[in-house]
Amino acid sequence: MDFSFTEEQELFRKSVREFCEKNLAPHAAGIDENGEIPRGVIKDMAGFGLFGITISEEYGGSGADITTAAIAAEEIARADISMATAVYYLVEAGWGYLFEKYGTEEAKREILPGVTKGDTFLGIASTEATGGSDIASTSTLMEKKNGKLILNGTKTYISGVQEAAKYGGGYVTIVKTDPGLGHKGLSFCYLPVKDQPGVTVNTLKQMGREGMSNGIINIKNAQIPEHYLIGEWNKGFYYAMEGFNCARTLVAAACLGAAEKALEAGIDFIKERNVFGSPLAKFQGLQFQLAENYIKLESARLLVHKAAWMLDEKRFSNQELNKAVAAAKLVAPTVAFDIIREVMMWHGAYGYTKEAGLERGLRGVMSYIVGAEGAQNIMRLIIARELLGKDYSS
Ligand SMILES: Cc1cc2nc3c(=O)[nH]c(=O)nc-3n(C[C@H](O)[C@H](O)[C@H](O)COP(=O)(O)OP(=O)(O)OC[C@H]3O[C@@H](n4cnc5c(N)ncnc54)[C@H](O)[C@@H]3O)c2cc1C
């Protein structure tokens, strides 16, 4: 057993941290206030090799493993704890990985280089109004007609709709291809957004992650080429589970980054702040909280890094992977939320100000508690299903 990163991974972390502190952190407050990640930041991140990090070099990526991608997710979220930039990064890393693994060569050559260059956006469109947790109930229909794929339906709460509509790009999209077959009648395709006849988007105002849009994709007789089918017809459910394992691990890693940054800010603050003639850090009440938060963070870190490592090992069963990833995704966002909340309280009234910057972390991390990349109860159901066996699946 070895709990350390490789020398290469440590160097990578150091260089991403330096890059993010210089090029991303100074924009973090503006990203939240202006509701957009500046294109210059996106291009800089792409130039550094962060977009499509898991995508192979032949499509402009770096072909990194999930552990390396998770290190980058942590560092990006440290620099922008609102999670907006982390979301942009991690959906591309998680779902880009899936696209490359199962997409057609023609589609990959057409779409992935734009993503890795930071010109276009690649997201995931799974959720529908009938309940994001119940993927089998997907009703967006895809049919084959005259050598084209025709799509009809609505996807909702989708991250990046505005970015995709404005700058180009699209979604790894889950669709129903055989309505009689439940989860076995689902497929995956790539759905472009910008300039795609039959596709329009609306945005939904949210409580956080202001720099990254979220909204609805309306799909009415959208025709896409057959080579936009990802993987085999009616196998979409299984690809979705694989993609979610990847994306959820990166979500959990991003939450670690935000929690770590907040805790460090808290430590600095309580050492500096004098109340009752003494630094707050000398009061045992706060020391106990600090120790508890450290333990929570380290426990979450072990779960997240183990999940990433297991995905990279490529020798664990789907059941083992599902359980490990669900545990990481269940724990890390809650730990991050609890730590940021407590650190806010250490800051007193200042913690409640925008200037302190902690509240945007609280709002951002909450998105992962509510359900982005899978609701928390669904993580619990996955863990219970893998522990009890399919016969007891609820
Ligand atoms: C900020 C944000 C960004 C998002 N971005 C995307 C995106 O880019 N692409 C995308 O496809 N989706 C996205 N989503 C949607 C997300 O995937 C869904 O929120 C999630 O899958 C849950 O679906 P739902 O919101 O419809 O909740 P529901 O499925 O309706 O669930 C509601 C509540 O019931 C609980 N619940 C559901 N079923 C059970 C059960 N069987 N037992 C016990 N409890 C249960 C859930 O835990 C949840 O708390 C995003 C969501 C958010 C908040």
The ligand as an SDF file (V2000), in Angstrom:
LIG
                    3D

 53 58  0  0  0  0  0  0  0  0999 V2000
  -26.2680   22.8410  -10.4340 C   0  0  0  0  0  0  0  0  0  0  0  0
  -26.7490   21.6270  -11.1660 C   0  0  0  0  0  0  0  0  0  0  0  0
  -26.1670   21.3140  -12.3910 C   0  0  0  0  0  0  0  0  0  0  0  0
  -26.6230   20.2040  -13.1090 C   0  0  0  0  0  0  0  0  0  0  0  0
  -26.0580   19.9260  -14.3210 N   0  0  0  0  0  0  0  0  0  0  0  0
  -26.5230   18.8740  -15.0400 C   0  0  0  0  0  0  0  0  0  0  0  0
  -25.9790   18.5680  -16.3290 C   0  0  0  0  0  0  0  0  0  0  0  0
  -25.0580   19.2270  -16.8070 O   0  0  0  0  0  0  0  0  0  0  0  0
  -26.5020   17.5410  -17.0290 N   0  0  0  0  0  0  0  0  0  0  0  0
  -27.5110   16.7740  -16.5380 C   0  0  0  0  0  0  0  0  0  0  0  0
  -27.9390   15.8530  -17.2110 O   0  0  0  0  0  0  0  0  0  0  0  0
  -28.0630   17.0420  -15.3210 N   0  0  0  0  0  0  0  0  0  0  0  0
  -27.5890   18.0580  -14.5640 C   0  0  0  0  0  0  0  0  0  0  0  0
  -28.1220   18.3400  -13.3420 N   0  0  0  0  0  0  0  0  0  0  0  0
  -29.2570   17.5690  -12.8730 C   0  0  0  0  0  0  0  0  0  0  0  0
  -28.8570   16.4700  -11.9040 C   0  0  0  0  0  0  0  0  0  0  0  0
  -28.2480   15.4080  -12.5870 O   0  0  0  0  0  0  0  0  0  0  0  0
  -30.1400   16.0600  -11.1930 C   0  0  0  0  0  0  0  0  0  0  0  0
  -30.4610   17.1120  -10.2900 O   0  0  0  0  0  0  0  0  0  0  0  0
  -30.0290   14.7630  -10.4140 C   0  0  0  0  0  0  0  0  0  0  0  0
  -29.8270   13.6630  -11.2620 O   0  0  0  0  0  0  0  0  0  0  0  0
  -31.3030   14.5270   -9.5850 C   0  0  0  0  0  0  0  0  0  0  0  0
  -32.4140   14.6300  -10.4010 O   0  0  0  0  0  0  0  0  0  0  0  0
  -33.6180   15.6230  -10.0190 P   0  0  0  0  0  0  0  0  0  0  0  0
  -33.0370   16.9470   -9.7170 O   0  0  0  0  0  0  0  0  0  0  0  0
  -34.6150   15.5440  -11.0850 O   0  0  0  0  0  0  0  0  0  0  0  0
  -34.1700   15.0380   -8.6470 O   0  0  0  0  0  0  0  0  0  0  0  0
  -35.1350   13.7890   -8.4640 P   0  0  0  0  0  0  0  0  0  0  0  0
  -34.6370   12.6250   -9.2410 O   0  0  0  0  0  0  0  0  0  0  0  0
  -36.5330   14.2300   -8.6840 O   0  0  0  0  0  0  0  0  0  0  0  0
  -34.9200   13.5090   -6.9270 O   0  0  0  0  0  0  0  0  0  0  0  0
  -35.4040   14.4310   -5.9290 C   0  0  0  0  0  0  0  0  0  0  0  0
  -34.9290   13.9900   -4.5660 C   0  0  0  0  0  0  0  0  0  0  0  0
  -35.4390   12.6990   -4.2810 O   0  0  0  0  0  0  0  0  0  0  0  0
  -34.3960   11.8170   -3.9080 C   0  0  0  0  0  0  0  0  0  0  0  0
  -34.6800   10.5140   -4.4920 N   0  0  0  0  0  0  0  0  0  0  0  0
  -34.9260   10.2220   -5.7980 C   0  0  0  0  0  0  0  0  0  0  0  0
  -35.1590    8.9130   -5.9410 N   0  0  0  0  0  0  0  0  0  0  0  0
  -35.0560    8.3630   -4.7060 C   0  0  0  0  0  0  0  0  0  0  0  0
  -35.1970    7.0280   -4.1970 C   0  0  0  0  0  0  0  0  0  0  0  0
  -35.4730    6.0050   -4.9990 N   0  0  0  0  0  0  0  0  0  0  0  0
  -35.0400    6.8260   -2.8720 N   0  0  0  0  0  0  0  0  0  0  0  0
  -34.7480    7.8600   -2.0390 C   0  0  0  0  0  0  0  0  0  0  0  0
  -34.6060    9.1360   -2.4550 N   0  0  0  0  0  0  0  0  0  0  0  0
  -34.7630    9.3780   -3.7720 C   0  0  0  0  0  0  0  0  0  0  0  0
  -33.1230   12.4170   -4.4880 C   0  0  0  0  0  0  0  0  0  0  0  0
  -31.9870   12.0920   -3.7010 O   0  0  0  0  0  0  0  0  0  0  0  0
  -33.4180   13.9010   -4.4410 C   0  0  0  0  0  0  0  0  0  0  0  0
  -33.0500   14.4120   -3.1980 O   0  0  0  0  0  0  0  0  0  0  0  0
  -27.6640   19.4100  -12.5780 C   0  0  0  0  0  0  0  0  0  0  0  0
  -28.2150   19.7120  -11.3310 C   0  0  0  0  0  0  0  0  0  0  0  0
  -27.7580   20.7990  -10.6240 C   0  0  0  0  0  0  0  0  0  0  0  0
  -28.3570   21.1060   -9.2770 C   0  0  0  0  0  0  0  0  0  0  0  0
  1  2  1  0
  2  3  1  0
  2 52  2  0
  3  4  2  0
  4  5  1  0
  4 50  1  0
  5  6  2  0
  6  7  1  0
  6 13  1  0
  7  8  2  0
  7  9  1  0
  9 10  1  0
 10 11  2  0
 10 12  1  0
 12 13  2  0
 13 14  1  0
 14 15  1  0
 14 50  1  0
 15 16  1  0
 16 17  1  0
 16 18  1  0
 18 19  1  0
 18 20  1  0
 20 21  1  0
 20 22  1  0
 22 23  1  0
 23 24  1  0
 24 25  2  0
 24 26  1  0
 24 27  1  0
 27 28  1  0
 28 29  2  0
 28 30  1  0
 28 31  1  0
 31 32  1  0
 32 33  1  0
 33 34  1  0
 33 48  1  0
 34 35  1  0
 35 36  1  0
 35 46  1  0
 36 37  1  0
 36 45  1  0
 37 38  2  0
 38 39  1  0
 39 40  1  0
 39 45  2  0
 40 41  1  0
 40 42  2  0
 42 43  1  0
 43 44  2  0
 44 45  1  0
 46 47  1  0
 46 48  1  0
 48 49  1  0
 50 51  2  0
 51 52  1  0
 52 53  1  0
M  END
$$$$
